[in-house]
Amino acid sequence: MNRIILISVFSILTLQVMAQEKIVQTAGRDQLGEFAPKFAELNDDVLFGEVWSRTDKLGLRDRSLVTITSLISQGITDSSLTYHLLSAKNNGITRTEIAEIITHIGFYAGWPKAWAAFRLAKDVWTEDTTGEDAKAAFQREMIFPIGEPNTAYARYFTGNSYLAPVSREQINISNVTFEPRCRNNWHIHKATKGGGQMLVGVAGRGWYQEEGKPAVEILPGTVIHIPAGVKHWHGAAADSWFAHLAFEIAGENASNEWLEPVTDEEYDKLS
């Protein structure tokens, strides 16, 4: 009985509202509302409505990592784990990362549990095999490394991005790589004097757009100057990986304000 309830609790449909990262959950009430109304309330309103939605304390990607680790460690490799593996993928955990995560778990939770988890993970990330091949091919196009998943800023991106520090002396320079359709949120580089950012296209094709202006295509060698105080976004084209160097311009009282995501409707207007 406990196992049946557990499956019901985690076999759910989640809606993530990107601007607020608020989790809306109804599965508890849908499946147990009449039989166990209090349990349904705790599941929908507390576990997901409050705990999972506390993204200012711990992001969705990290919460997915904690959850799948807990489930695999307990030997729970049923539909509940499949759901949370899907959520982990949607929250930015890549095929390469989940393979490493489950391998690591196997040494602490048990080898058979890892094998069982891998059977589910392979199905969830199966279509990403070609994605890994495309990533490797893109790396061969440019001199700078793609780097590691950009987890620290993942909440401010739609899609997967990667970050490789190039220099931390004199001026901060990073190579930022975007998968197709990946873009960062609208944002503003603030400073009381100086500040801003400069982008230089490295490989692939991407977009830069300032609020109220048409989007500008970024190709290898394209230079974009972004003054402080200008609301803008940048990212990959729909059909291409994209990488640019990001130069942080020194300024007084410099900061970065992240704003709302670029919606699919806005993005799909680009040709």
C-alpha positions, 0 to 999 in steps of 0.5 A: 500500500505504501508503495502504491501511495508513493507512486501516486504521489510522484507520478505527477504533472508539474508546471514551472512558471519561469518568471517566478519558478513557482511549482503548481501541483494538483496530483495529490488532490486529483488522485487522493483528494477524496481518500486522503484530503490532508495528505493531498493538501500537504503534497500539492501545497506544501511539498511542491507549492512551498518546498520545491518553490523555494528557488531563492534558497535552492534552485530547481536543478539542485533540488532535482539532484537531491531528490534523485539521489535520495530515491536511488539510495532507497532503491526506488526505481519505479515511475517516481524516479522516472518522473524526477529524472525527467524533471532533472533533465528539464531543470538542466542536468545533462546526459553526461552529468546524469551518467556521472551522478549515478556512477557516483551514487553507485559507490555509496548506495549500491551497484544494483541500485545504480544499474536499475537507475541507469535503465531509466536514465537511458530512456529519459536522455536517449535522444541526447546522444545526437546532442552530445555528438553535436556538442563535440563537433561544435567544440572542434569549430573553435579554439576556446573550450566549451567549458562546464555546464553554467549551473550557477546561472542556469535559472537565468537561462532558457535551455542549456549553456556552458561557461569557460573562464578565459582570463581573470587578470586585468579583465574578466573574459569568459567563453559562453556557449549556448545550445540551439535555442538557448538564451539568457533572460533580459538583463541590465548591467548597472554601474554609476560610472563605466561598466557594461559588457562587450561580446565577441562572436566565436563560433556558430550563430546567435542573436543580440537584442536591446529592448525596443530594437530589432535583434542583431545577428552575431557571427564569428568576429561580430563585436557587440558593445553593451553600455551600462543601463541597457536592457538586453538579451543574447543567445543562440539561433534556433538551428545553431550552437553558438559561442561568444566571448564575454568581456566585463567592463570595469565600472563603479558600483557595478552589478547585474540585474536579471529580469524576465525570460525571453518568451518563445513567442518573442524568440520565434519571431527572429528569422 
